[in-house]
Amino acid sequence: MSDATASTFRNWMCVVCGFIYREADGLPEEGIAPGTRWEEVPDTWTCPDCGVTKDDFEMIELE
């Protein structure tokens, strides 16, 4: 459990359209730098595919 590197980045999926926000990748085209934690994404941010708010995202595990 000492693996506190990039593996600690999480992924968040839009429950409406399936868009996935990856903390490790960020969204540079939207001004969100790689490595930006979900908590640091502005509350005013909306899904780039369907326009819903962060409230409609859930954390998911990706392999």
mmCIF file as Biopython writes it, N, C-alpha, C and O atoms, coordinates in Angstrom:
data_model
#
loop_
_atom_site.group_PDB
_atom_site.id
_atom_site.type_symbol
_atom_site.label_atom_id
_atom_site.label_alt_id
_atom_site.label_comp_id
_atom_site.label_asym_id
_atom_site.label_entity_id
_atom_site.label_seq_id
_atom_site.pdbx_PDB_ins_code
_atom_site.Cartn_x
_atom_site.Cartn_y
_atom_site.Cartn_z
_atom_site.occupancy
_atom_site.B_iso_or_equiv
_atom_site.auth_seq_id
_atom_site.auth_asym_id
_atom_site.pdbx_PDB_model_num
ATOM 1   N N  . MET A ? 1  ? 0.817   -1.205 0.000   1.0 0.0 1  A 1 
ATOM 2   C CA . MET A ? 1  ? 0.000   0.000  0.000   1.0 0.0 1  A 1 
ATOM 3   C C  . MET A ? 1  ? 0.854   1.260  0.000   1.0 0.0 1  A 1 
ATOM 4   O O  . MET A ? 1  ? 0.356   2.343  0.307   1.0 0.0 1  A 1 
ATOM 5   N N  . SER A ? 2  ? 2.131   1.135  -0.339  1.0 0.0 2  A 1 
ATOM 6   C CA . SER A ? 2  ? 2.999   2.303  -0.395  1.0 0.0 2  A 1 
ATOM 7   C C  . SER A ? 2  ? 3.085   2.851  -1.815  1.0 0.0 2  A 1 
ATOM 8   O O  . SER A ? 2  ? 3.985   3.631  -2.128  1.0 0.0 2  A 1 
ATOM 9   N N  . ASP A ? 3  ? 2.171   2.454  -2.658  1.0 0.0 3  A 1 
ATOM 10  C CA . ASP A ? 3  ? 2.182   2.832  -4.067  1.0 0.0 3  A 1 
ATOM 11  C C  . ASP A ? 3  ? 1.452   4.160  -4.265  1.0 0.0 3  A 1 
ATOM 12  O O  . ASP A ? 3  ? 0.353   4.196  -4.817  1.0 0.0 3  A 1 
ATOM 13  N N  . ALA A ? 4  ? 2.074   5.249  -3.811  1.0 0.0 4  A 1 
ATOM 14  C CA . ALA A ? 4  ? 1.424   6.563  -3.873  1.0 0.0 4  A 1 
ATOM 15  C C  . ALA A ? 4  ? 1.935   7.382  -5.052  1.0 0.0 4  A 1 
ATOM 16  O O  . ALA A ? 4  ? 2.357   8.526  -4.887  1.0 0.0 4  A 1 
ATOM 17  N N  . THR A ? 5  ? 1.893   6.788  -6.237  1.0 0.0 5  A 1 
ATOM 18  C CA . THR A ? 5  ? 2.334   7.499  -7.438  1.0 0.0 5  A 1 
ATOM 19  C C  . THR A ? 5  ? 1.144   7.743  -8.348  1.0 0.0 5  A 1 
ATOM 20  O O  . THR A ? 5  ? 0.048   8.035  -7.869  1.0 0.0 5  A 1 
ATOM 21  N N  . ALA A ? 6  ? 1.344   7.626  -9.647  1.0 0.0 6  A 1 
ATOM 22  C CA . ALA A ? 6  ? 0.272   7.889  -10.608 1.0 0.0 6  A 1 
ATOM 23  C C  . ALA A ? 6  ? -0.924  6.958  -10.401 1.0 0.0 6  A 1 
ATOM 24  O O  . ALA A ? 6  ? -2.035  7.278  -10.824 1.0 0.0 6  A 1 
ATOM 25  N N  . SER A ? 7  ? -0.707  5.819  -9.758  1.0 0.0 7  A 1 
ATOM 26  C CA . SER A ? 7  ? -1.808  4.893  -9.536  1.0 0.0 7  A 1 
ATOM 27  C C  . SER A ? 7  ? -2.852  5.457  -8.571  1.0 0.0 7  A 1 
ATOM 28  O O  . SER A ? 7  ? -3.952  4.915  -8.461  1.0 0.0 7  A 1 
ATOM 29  N N  . THR A ? 8  ? -2.510  6.546  -7.871  1.0 0.0 8  A 1 
ATOM 30  C CA . THR A ? 8  ? -3.479  7.138  -6.966  1.0 0.0 8  A 1 
ATOM 31  C C  . THR A ? 8  ? -4.442  8.082  -7.696  1.0 0.0 8  A 1 
ATOM 32  O O  . THR A ? 8  ? -5.414  8.562  -7.113  1.0 0.0 8  A 1 
ATOM 33  N N  . PHE A ? 9  ? -4.159  8.342  -8.977  1.0 0.0 9  A 1 
ATOM 34  C CA . PHE A ? 9  ? -5.101  9.149  -9.749  1.0 0.0 9  A 1 
ATOM 35  C C  . PHE A ? 9  ? -6.379  8.358  -9.971  1.0 0.0 9  A 1 
ATOM 36  O O  . PHE A ? 9  ? -6.356  7.145  -10.175 1.0 0.0 9  A 1 
ATOM 37  N N  . ARG A ? 10 ? -7.486  9.072  -9.926  1.0 0.0 10 A 1 
ATOM 38  C CA . ARG A ? 10 ? -8.777  8.413  -10.082 1.0 0.0 10 A 1 
ATOM 39  C C  . ARG A ? 10 ? -9.421  8.815  -11.400 1.0 0.0 10 A 1 
ATOM 40  O O  . ARG A ? 10 ? -8.966  9.732  -12.083 1.0 0.0 10 A 1 
ATOM 41  N N  . ASN A ? 11 ? -10.495 8.105  -11.740 1.0 0.0 11 A 1 
ATOM 42  C CA . ASN A ? 11 ? -11.238 8.358  -12.960 1.0 0.0 11 A 1 
ATOM 43  C C  . ASN A ? 11 ? -12.695 8.583  -12.594 1.0 0.0 11 A 1 
ATOM 44  O O  . ASN A ? 11 ? -13.230 7.932  -11.697 1.0 0.0 11 A 1 
ATOM 45  N N  . TRP A ? 12 ? -13.324 9.503  -13.292 1.0 0.0 12 A 1 
ATOM 46  C CA . TRP A ? 12 ? -14.707 9.870  -13.012 1.0 0.0 12 A 1 
ATOM 47  C C  . TRP A ? 12 ? -15.510 9.769  -14.293 1.0 0.0 12 A 1 
ATOM 48  O O  . TRP A ? 12 ? -15.105 10.309 -15.322 1.0 0.0 12 A 1 
ATOM 49  N N  . MET A ? 13 ? -16.649 9.082  -14.244 1.0 0.0 13 A 1 
ATOM 50  C CA . MET A ? 13 ? -17.466 8.884  -15.434 1.0 0.0 13 A 1 
ATOM 51  C C  . MET A ? 13 ? -18.794 9.613  -15.329 1.0 0.0 13 A 1 
ATOM 52  O O  . MET A ? 13 ? -19.462 9.585  -14.295 1.0 0.0 13 A 1 
ATOM 53  N N  . CYS A ? 14 ? -19.160 10.266 -16.424 1.0 0.0 14 A 1 
ATOM 54  C CA . CYS A ? 14 ? -20.467 10.912 -16.510 1.0 0.0 14 A 1 
ATOM 55  C C  . CYS A ? 14 ? -21.530 9.821  -16.592 1.0 0.0 14 A 1 
ATOM 56  O O  . CYS A ? 14 ? -21.484 8.974  -17.484 1.0 0.0 14 A 1 
ATOM 57  N N  . VAL A ? 15 ? -22.484 9.840  -15.665 1.0 0.0 15 A 1 
ATOM 58  C CA . VAL A ? 15 ? -23.515 8.805  -15.651 1.0 0.0 15 A 1 
ATOM 59  C C  . VAL A ? 15 ? -24.548 9.034  -16.755 1.0 0.0 15 A 1 
ATOM 60  O O  . VAL A ? 15 ? -25.366 8.156  -17.031 1.0 0.0 15 A 1 
ATOM 61  N N  . VAL A ? 16 ? -24.514 10.198 -17.380 1.0 0.0 16 A 1 
ATOM 62  C CA . VAL A ? 16 ? -25.469 10.504 -18.439 1.0 0.0 16 A 1 
ATOM 63  C C  . VAL A ? 16 ? -24.973 10.007 -19.798 1.0 0.0 16 A 1 
ATOM 64  O O  . VAL A ? 16 ? -25.705 9.332  -20.522 1.0 0.0 16 A 1 
ATOM 65  N N  . CYS A ? 17 ? -23.714 10.347 -20.143 1.0 0.0 17 A 1 
ATOM 66  C CA . CYS A ? 17 ? -23.235 10.013 -21.492 1.0 0.0 17 A 1 
ATOM 67  C C  . CYS A ? 17 ? -22.032 9.079  -21.532 1.0 0.0 17 A 1 
ATOM 68  O O  . CYS A ? 17 ? -21.673 8.583  -22.600 1.0 0.0 17 A 1 
ATOM 69  N N  . GLY A ? 18 ? -21.397 8.827  -20.369 1.0 0.0 18 A 1 
ATOM 70  C CA . GLY A ? 18 ? -20.272 7.904  -20.336 1.0 0.0 18 A 1 
ATOM 71  C C  . GLY A ? 18 ? -18.905 8.555  -20.532 1.0 0.0 18 A 1 
ATOM 72  O O  . GLY A ? 18 ? -17.897 7.849  -20.568 1.0 0.0 18 A 1 
ATOM 73  N N  . PHE A ? 19 ? -18.842 9.883  -20.660 1.0 0.0 19 A 1 
ATOM 74  C CA . PHE A ? 19 ? -17.555 10.578 -20.773 1.0 0.0 19 A 1 
ATOM 75  C C  . PHE A ? 19 ? -16.726 10.285 -19.528 1.0 0.0 19 A 1 
ATOM 76  O O  . PHE A ? 19 ? -17.262 10.254 -18.420 1.0 0.0 19 A 1 
ATOM 77  N N  . ILE A ? 20 ? -15.423 10.071 -19.702 1.0 0.0 20 A 1 
ATOM 78  C CA . ILE A ? 20 ? -14.555 9.766  -18.567 1.0 0.0 20 A 1 
ATOM 79  C C  . ILE A ? 20 ? -13.521 10.870 -18.386 1.0 0.0 20 A 1 
ATOM 80  O O  . ILE A ? 20 ? -12.786 11.218 -19.310 1.0 0.0 20 A 1 
ATOM 81  N N  . TYR A ? 21 ? -13.483 11.414 -17.164 1.0 0.0 21 A 1 
ATOM 82  C CA . TYR A ? 21 ? -12.446 12.370 -16.792 1.0 0.0 21 A 1 
ATOM 83  C C  . TYR A ? 21 ? -11.370 11.601 -16.049 1.0 0.0 21 A 1 
ATOM 84  O O  . TYR A ? 21 ? -11.633 10.973 -15.024 1.0 0.0 21 A 1 
ATOM 85  N N  . ARG A ? 22 ? -10.157 11.656 -16.576 1.0 0.0 22 A 1 
ATOM 86  C CA . ARG A ? 22 ? -9.015  10.977 -15.953 1.0 0.0 22 A 1 
ATOM 87  C C  . ARG A ? 22 ? -8.137  12.030 -15.289 1.0 0.0 22 A 1 
ATOM 88  O O  . ARG A ? 22 ? -7.604  12.916 -15.958 1.0 0.0 22 A 1 
ATOM 89  N N  . GLU A ? 23 ? -7.990  11.932 -13.976 1.0 0.0 23 A 1 
ATOM 90  C CA . GLU A ? 23 ? -7.182  12.912 -13.248 1.0 0.0 23 A 1 
ATOM 91  C C  . GLU A ? 23 ? -5.759  12.973 -13.797 1.0 0.0 23 A 1 
ATOM 92  O O  . GLU A ? 23 ? -5.182  14.057 -13.888 1.0 0.0 23 A 1 
ATOM 93  N N  . ALA A ? 24 ? -5.189  11.835 -14.161 1.0 0.0 24 A 1 
ATOM 94  C CA . ALA A ? 24 ? -3.812  11.801 -14.654 1.0 0.0 24 A 1 
ATOM 95  C C  . ALA A ? 24 ? -3.662  12.592 -15.946 1.0 0.0 24 A 1 
ATOM 96  O O  . ALA A ? 24 ? -2.625  13.212 -16.182 1.0 0.0 24 A 1 
ATOM 97  N N  . ASP A ? 25 ? -4.705  12.571 -16.788 1.0 0.0 25 A 1 
ATOM 98  C CA . ASP A ? 25 ? -4.648  13.245 -18.087 1.0 0.0 25 A 1 
ATOM 99  C C  . ASP A ? 25 ? -5.136  14.685 -18.037 1.0 0.0 25 A 1 
ATOM 100 O O  . ASP A ? 25 ? -4.676  15.524 -18.810 1.0 0.0 25 A 1 
ATOM 101 N N  . GLY A ? 26 ? -6.067  14.977 -17.129 1.0 0.0 26 A 1 
ATOM 102 C CA . GLY A ? 26 ? -6.688  16.298 -17.114 1.0 0.0 26 A 1 
ATOM 103 C C  . GLY A ? 26 ? -7.444  16.546 -18.413 1.0 0.0 26 A 1 
ATOM 104 O O  . GLY A ? 26 ? -7.764  15.611 -19.146 1.0 0.0 26 A 1 
ATOM 105 N N  . LEU A ? 27 ? -7.722  17.798 -18.684 1.0 0.0 27 A 1 
ATOM 106 C CA . LEU A ? 27 ? -8.351  18.200 -19.952 1.0 0.0 27 A 1 
ATOM 107 C C  . LEU A ? 27 ? -7.672  19.488 -20.402 1.0 0.0 27 A 1 
ATOM 108 O O  . LEU A ? 27 ? -8.251  20.569 -20.288 1.0 0.0 27 A 1 
ATOM 109 N N  . PRO A ? 28 ? -6.448  19.378 -20.911 1.0 0.0 28 A 1 
ATOM 110 C CA . PRO A ? 28 ? -5.687  20.578 -21.281 1.0 0.0 28 A 1 
ATOM 111 C C  . PRO A ? 28 ? -6.437  21.503 -22.239 1.0 0.0 28 A 1 
ATOM 112 O O  . PRO A ? 28 ? -6.288  22.722 -22.168 1.0 0.0 28 A 1 
ATOM 113 N N  . GLU A ? 29 ? -7.242  20.928 -23.133 1.0 0.0 29 A 1 
ATOM 114 C CA . GLU A ? 29 ? -7.992  21.746 -24.084 1.0 0.0 29 A 1 
ATOM 115 C C  . GLU A ? 29 ? -9.049  22.602 -23.393 1.0 0.0 29 A 1 
ATOM 116 O O  . GLU A ? 29 ? -9.569  23.549 -23.983 1.0 0.0 29 A 1 
ATOM 117 N N  . GLU A ? 30 ? -9.365  22.270 -22.147 1.0 0.0 30 A 1 
ATOM 118 C CA . GLU A ? 30 ? -10.330 23.051 -21.368 1.0 0.0 30 A 1 
ATOM 119 C C  . GLU A ? 30 ? -9.643  23.790 -20.215 1.0 0.0 30 A 1 
ATOM 120 O O  . GLU A ? 30 ? -10.309 24.312 -19.321 1.0 0.0 30 A 1 
ATOM 121 N N  . GLY A ? 31 ? -8.318  23.829 -20.244 1.0 0.0 31 A 1 
ATOM 122 C CA . GLY A ? 31 ? -7.576  24.549 -19.224 1.0 0.0 31 A 1 
ATOM 123 C C  . GLY A ? 31 ? -7.376  23.785 -17.922 1.0 0.0 31 A 1 
ATOM 124 O O  . GLY A ? 31 ? -7.028  24.378 -16.901 1.0 0.0 31 A 1 
ATOM 125 N N  . ILE A ? 32 ? -7.594  22.464 -17.952 1.0 0.0 32 A 1 
ATOM 126 C CA . ILE A ? 32 ? -7.407  21.632 -16.759 1.0 0.0 32 A 1 
ATOM 127 C C  . ILE A ? 32 ? -6.147  20.800 -16.971 1.0 0.0 32 A 1 
ATOM 128 O O  . ILE A ? 32 ? -6.122  19.881 -17.790 1.0 0.0 32 A 1 
ATOM 129 N N  . ALA A ? 33 ? -5.105  21.138 -16.218 1.0 0.0 33 A 1 
ATOM 130 C CA . ALA A ? 33 ? -3.792  20.519 -16.412 1.0 0.0 33 A 1 
ATOM 131 C C  . ALA A ? 33 ? -3.793  19.041 -16.030 1.0 0.0 33 A 1 
ATOM 132 O O  . ALA A ? 33 ? -4.553  18.623 -15.156 1.0 0.0 33 A 1 
ATOM 133 N N  . PRO A ? 34 ? -2.939  18.247 -16.689 1.0 0.0 34 A 1 
ATOM 134 C CA . PRO A ? 34 ? -2.771  16.848 -16.271 1.0 0.0 34 A 1 
ATOM 135 C C  . PRO A ? 34 ? -2.416  16.790 -14.791 1.0 0.0 34 A 1 
ATOM 136 O O  . PRO A ? 34 ? -1.640  17.610 -14.300 1.0 0.0 34 A 1 
ATOM 137 N N  . GLY A ? 35 ? -2.983  15.824 -14.087 1.0 0.0 35 A 1 
ATOM 138 C CA . GLY A ? 35 ? -2.732  15.675 -12.662 1.0 0.0 35 A 1 
ATOM 139 C C  . GLY A ? 35 ? -3.705  16.450 -11.791 1.0 0.0 35 A 1 
ATOM 140 O O  . GLY A ? 35 ? -3.576  16.443 -10.567 1.0 0.0 35 A 1 
ATOM 141 N N  . THR A ? 36 ? -4.681  17.121 -12.402 1.0 0.0 36 A 1 
ATOM 142 C CA . THR A ? 36 ? -5.664  17.887 -11.627 1.0 0.0 36 A 1 
ATOM 143 C C  . THR A ? 36 ? -6.671  16.944 -10.991 1.0 0.0 36 A 1 
ATOM 144 O O  . THR A ? 36 ? -7.378  16.212 -11.683 1.0 0.0 36 A 1 
ATOM 145 N N  . ARG A ? 37 ? -6.727  16.970 -9.663  1.0 0.0 37 A 1 
ATOM 146 C CA . ARG A ? 37 ? -7.677  16.126 -8.932  1.0 0.0 37 A 1 
ATOM 147 C C  . ARG A ? 37 ? -9.104  16.588 -9.189  1.0 0.0 37 A 1 
ATOM 148 O O  . ARG A ? 37 ? -9.356  17.760 -9.471  1.0 0.0 37 A 1 
ATOM 149 N N  . TRP A ? 38 ? -10.028 15.645 -9.084  1.0 0.0 38 A 1 
ATOM 150 C CA . TRP A ? 38 ? -11.443 15.940 -9.317  1.0 0.0 38 A 1 
ATOM 151 C C  . TRP A ? 38 ? -11.924 17.081 -8.424  1.0 0.0 38 A 1 
ATOM 152 O O  . TRP A ? 38 ? -12.699 17.936 -8.853  1.0 0.0 38 A 1 
ATOM 153 N N  . GLU A ? 39 ? -11.456 17.081 -7.181  1.0 0.0 39 A 1 
ATOM 154 C CA . GLU A ? 39 ? -11.872 18.112 -6.234  1.0 0.0 39 A 1 
ATOM 155 C C  . GLU A ? 39 ? -11.407 19.500 -6.680  1.0 0.0 39 A 1 
ATOM 156 O O  . GLU A ? 39 ? -12.002 20.509 -6.301  1.0 0.0 39 A 1 
ATOM 157 N N  . GLU A ? 40 ? -10.342 19.547 -7.486  1.0 0.0 40 A 1 
ATOM 158 C CA . GLU A ? 40 ? -9.791  20.818 -7.936  1.0 0.0 40 A 1 
ATOM 159 C C  . GLU A ? 40 ? -10.420 21.313 -9.239  1.0 0.0 40 A 1 
ATOM 160 O O  . GLU A ? 40 ? -10.208 22.456 -9.642  1.0 0.0 40 A 1 
ATOM 161 N N  . VAL A ? 41 ? -11.193 20.445 -9.895  1.0 0.0 41 A 1 
ATOM 162 C CA . VAL A ? 41 ? -11.900 20.872 -11.110 1.0 0.0 41 A 1 
ATOM 163 C C  . VAL A ? 41 ? -12.997 21.839 -10.666 1.0 0.0 41 A 1 
ATOM 164 O O  . VAL A ? 41 ? -13.743 21.530 -9.737  1.0 0.0 41 A 1 
ATOM 165 N N  . PRO A ? 42 ? -13.110 23.000 -11.309 1.0 0.0 42 A 1 
ATOM 166 C CA . PRO A ? 42 ? -14.102 23.993 -10.865 1.0 0.0 42 A 1 
ATOM 167 C C  . PRO A ? 42 ? -15.527 23.427 -10.842 1.0 0.0 42 A 1 
ATOM 168 O O  . PRO A ? 42 ? -15.904 22.639 -11.710 1.0 0.0 42 A 1 
ATOM 169 N N  . ASP A ? 43 ? -16.306 23.834 -9.848  1.0 0.0 43 A 1 
ATOM 170 C CA . ASP A ? 43 ? -17.693 23.371 -9.750  1.0 0.0 43 A 1 
ATOM 171 C C  . ASP A ? 43 ? -18.526 23.849 -10.937 1.0 0.0 43 A 1 
ATOM 172 O O  . ASP A ? 43 ? -19.590 23.295 -11.214 1.0 0.0 43 A 1 
ATOM 173 N N  . THR A ? 44 ? -18.050 24.861 -11.628 1.0 0.0 44 A 1 
ATOM 174 C CA . THR A ? 44 ? -18.781 25.388 -12.785 1.0 0.0 44 A 1 
ATOM 175 C C  . THR A ? 44 ? -18.494 24.594 -14.056 1.0 0.0 44 A 1 
ATOM 176 O O  . THR A ? 44 ? -19.133 24.809 -15.086 1.0 0.0 44 A 1 
ATOM 177 N N  . TRP A ? 45 ? -17.523 23.669 -13.979 1.0 0.0 45 A 1 
ATOM 178 C CA . TRP A ? 45 ? -17.168 22.854 -15.138 1.0 0.0 45 A 1 
ATOM 179 C C  . TRP A ? 45 ? -18.330 21.947 -15.508 1.0 0.0 45 A 1 
ATOM 180 O O  . TRP A ? 45 ? -19.044 21.457 -14.633 1.0 0.0 45 A 1 
ATOM 181 N N  . THR A ? 46 ? -18.519 21.722 -16.801 1.0 0.0 46 A 1 
ATOM 182 C CA . THR A ? 46 ? -19.565 20.802 -17.258 1.0 0.0 46 A 1 
ATOM 183 C C  . THR A ? 46 ? -18.962 19.772 -18.209 1.0 0.0 46 A 1 
ATOM 184 O O  . THR A ? 46 ? -17.910 19.998 -18.809 1.0 0.0 46 A 1 
ATOM 185 N N  . CYS A ? 47 ? -19.636 18.658 -18.331 1.0 0.0 47 A 1 
ATOM 186 C CA . CYS A ? 47 ? -19.201 17.574 -19.207 1.0 0.0 47 A 1 
ATOM 187 C C  . CYS A ? 47 ? -19.074 18.112 -20.634 1.0 0.0 47 A 1 
ATOM 188 O O  . CYS A ? 47 ? -20.013 18.718 -21.151 1.0 0.0 47 A 1 
ATOM 189 N N  . PRO A ? 48 ? -17.917 17.894 -21.276 1.0 0.0 48 A 1 
ATOM 190 C CA . PRO A ? 48 ? -17.735 18.409 -22.630 1.0 0.0 48 A 1 
ATOM 191 C C  . PRO A ? 48 ? -18.598 17.707 -23.677 1.0 0.0 48 A 1 
ATOM 192 O O  . PRO A ? 48 ? -18.788 18.230 -24.775 1.0 0.0 48 A 1 
ATOM 193 N N  . ASP A ? 49 ? -19.116 16.532 -23.345 1.0 0.0 49 A 1 
ATOM 194 C CA . ASP A ? 49 ? -19.941 15.809 -24.312 1.0 0.0 49 A 1 
ATOM 195 C C  . ASP A ? 49 ? -21.437 16.088 -24.180 1.0 0.0 49 A 1 
ATOM 196 O O  . ASP A ? 49 ? -22.142 16.180 -25.184 1.0 0.0 49 A 1 
ATOM 197 N N  . CYS A ? 50 ? -21.929 16.225 -22.927 1.0 0.0 50 A 1 
ATOM 198 C CA . CYS A ? 50 ? -23.380 16.392 -22.780 1.0 0.0 50 A 1 
ATOM 199 C C  . CYS A ? 50 ? -23.796 17.597 -21.937 1.0 0.0 50 A 1 
ATOM 200 O O  . CYS A ? 50 ? -24.976 17.942 -21.894 1.0 0.0 50 A 1 
ATOM 201 N N  . GLY A ? 51 ? -22.832 18.242 -21.264 1.0 0.0 51 A 1 
ATOM 202 C CA . GLY A ? 51 ? -23.139 19.491 -20.576 1.0 0.0 51 A 1 
ATOM 203 C C  . GLY A ? 51 ? -23.654 19.389 -19.150 1.0 0.0 51 A 1 
ATOM 204 O O  . GLY A ? 51 ? -24.028 20.404 -18.563 1.0 0.0 51 A 1 
ATOM 205 N N  . VAL A ? 52 ? -23.683 18.182 -18.573 1.0 0.0 52 A 1 
ATOM 206 C CA . VAL A ? 52 ? -24.147 18.078 -17.186 1.0 0.0 52 A 1 
ATOM 207 C C  . VAL A ? 52 ? -23.039 18.520 -16.235 1.0 0.0 52 A 1 
ATOM 208 O O  . VAL A ? 52 ? -21.887 18.664 -16.643 1.0 0.0 52 A 1 
ATOM 209 N N  . THR A ? 53 ? -23.388 18.736 -14.963 1.0 0.0 53 A 1 
ATOM 210 C CA . THR A ? 53 ? -22.429 19.217 -13.979 1.0 0.0 53 A 1 
ATOM 211 C C  . THR A ? 53 ? -21.674 18.065 -13.318 1.0 0.0 53 A 1 
ATOM 212 O O  . THR A ? 53 ? -21.952 16.893 -13.570 1.0 0.0 53 A 1 
ATOM 213 N N  . LYS A ? 54 ? -20.711 18.428 -12.466 1.0 0.0 54 A 1 
ATOM 214 C CA . LYS A ? 54 ? -19.910 17.429 -11.750 1.0 0.0 54 A 1 
ATOM 215 C C  . LYS A ? 54 ? -20.773 16.511 -10.885 1.0 0.0 54 A 1 
ATOM 216 O O  . LYS A ? 54 ? -20.358 15.398 -10.565 1.0 0.0 54 A 1 
ATOM 217 N N  . ASP A ? 55 ? -21.970 16.966 -10.504 1.0 0.0 55 A 1 
ATOM 218 C CA . ASP A ? 55 ? -22.858 16.143 -9.680  1.0 0.0 55 A 1 
ATOM 219 C C  . ASP A ? 55 ? -23.264 14.849 -10.384 1.0 0.0 55 A 1 
ATOM 220 O O  . ASP A ? 55 ? -23.650 13.877 -9.736  1.0 0.0 55 A 1 
ATOM 221 N N  . ASP A ? 56 ? -23.173 14.845 -11.709 1.0 0.0 56 A 1 
ATOM 222 C CA . ASP A ? 56 ? -23.579 13.680 -12.484 1.0 0.0 56 A 1 
ATOM 223 C C  . ASP A ? 56 ? -22.408 12.778 -12.861 1.0 0.0 56 A 1 
ATOM 224 O O  . ASP A ? 56 ? -22.502 12.001 -13.811 1.0 0.0 56 A 1 
ATOM 225 N N  . PHE A ? 57 ? -21.313 12.876 -12.123 1.0 0.0 57 A 1 
ATOM 226 C CA . PHE A ? 57 ? -20.151 12.020 -12.340 1.0 0.0 57 A 1 
ATOM 227 C C  . PHE A ? 57 ? -19.957 11.098 -11.139 1.0 0.0 57 A 1 
ATOM 228 O O  . PHE A ? 57 ? -20.229 11.477 -10.000 1.0 0.0 57 A 1 
ATOM 229 N N  . GLU A ? 58 ? -19.484 9.883  -11.409 1.0 0.0 58 A 1 
ATOM 230 C CA . GLU A ? 58 ? -19.184 8.936  -10.344 1.0 0.0 58 A 1 
ATOM 231 C C  . GLU A ? 58 ? -17.779 8.413  -10.528 1.0 0.0 58 A 1 
ATOM 232 O O  . GLU A ? 58 ? -17.320 8.233  -11.656 1.0 0.0 58 A 1 
ATOM 233 N N  . MET A ? 59 ? -17.086 8.166  -9.417  1.0 0.0 59 A 1 
ATOM 234 C CA . MET A ? 59 ? -15.748 7.600  -9.506  1.0 0.0 59 A 1 
ATOM 235 C C  . MET A ? 59 ? -15.840 6.162  -9.983  1.0 0.0 59 A 1 
ATOM 236 O O  . MET A ? 59 ? -16.704 5.404  -9.543  1.0 0.0 59 A 1 
ATOM 237 N N  . ILE A ? 60 ? -14.939 5.795  -10.890 1.0 0.0 60 A 1 
ATOM 238 C CA . ILE A ? 60 ? -14.916 4.433  -11.419 1.0 0.0 60 A 1 
ATOM 239 C C  . ILE A ? 60 ? -13.496 3.889  -11.375 1.0 0.0 60 A 1 
ATOM 240 O O  . ILE A ? 60 ? -12.529 4.647  -11.292 1.0 0.0 60 A 1 
ATOM 241 N N  . GLU A ? 61 ? -13.384 2.586  -11.430 1.0 0.0 61 A 1 
ATOM 242 C CA . GLU A ? 61 ? -12.090 1.923  -11.492 1.0 0.0 61 A 1 
ATOM 243 C C  . GLU A ? 61 ? -11.859 1.492  -12.940 1.0 0.0 61 A 1 
ATOM 244 O O  . GLU A ? 61 ? -12.717 0.854  -13.551 1.0 0.0 61 A 1 
ATOM 245 N N  . LEU A ? 62 ? -10.697 1.844  -13.479 1.0 0.0 62 A 1 
ATOM 246 C CA . LEU A ? 62 ? -10.345 1.416  -14.822 1.0 0.0 62 A 1 
ATOM 247 C C  . LEU A ? 62 ? -9.105  0.539  -14.761 1.0 0.0 62 A 1 
ATOM 248 O O  . LEU A ? 62 ? -8.200  0.782  -13.963 1.0 0.0 62 A 1 
ATOM 249 N N  . GLU A ? 63 ? -9.072  -0.450 -15.583 1.0 0.0 63 A 1 
ATOM 250 C CA . GLU A ? 63 ? -7.894  -1.331 -15.651 1.0 0.0 63 A 1 
ATOM 251 C C  . GLU A ? 63 ? -6.932  -0.823 -16.682 1.0 0.0 63 A 1 
ATOM 252 O O  . GLU A ? 63 ? -5.878  -1.423 -16.893 1.0 0.0 63 A 1 
#
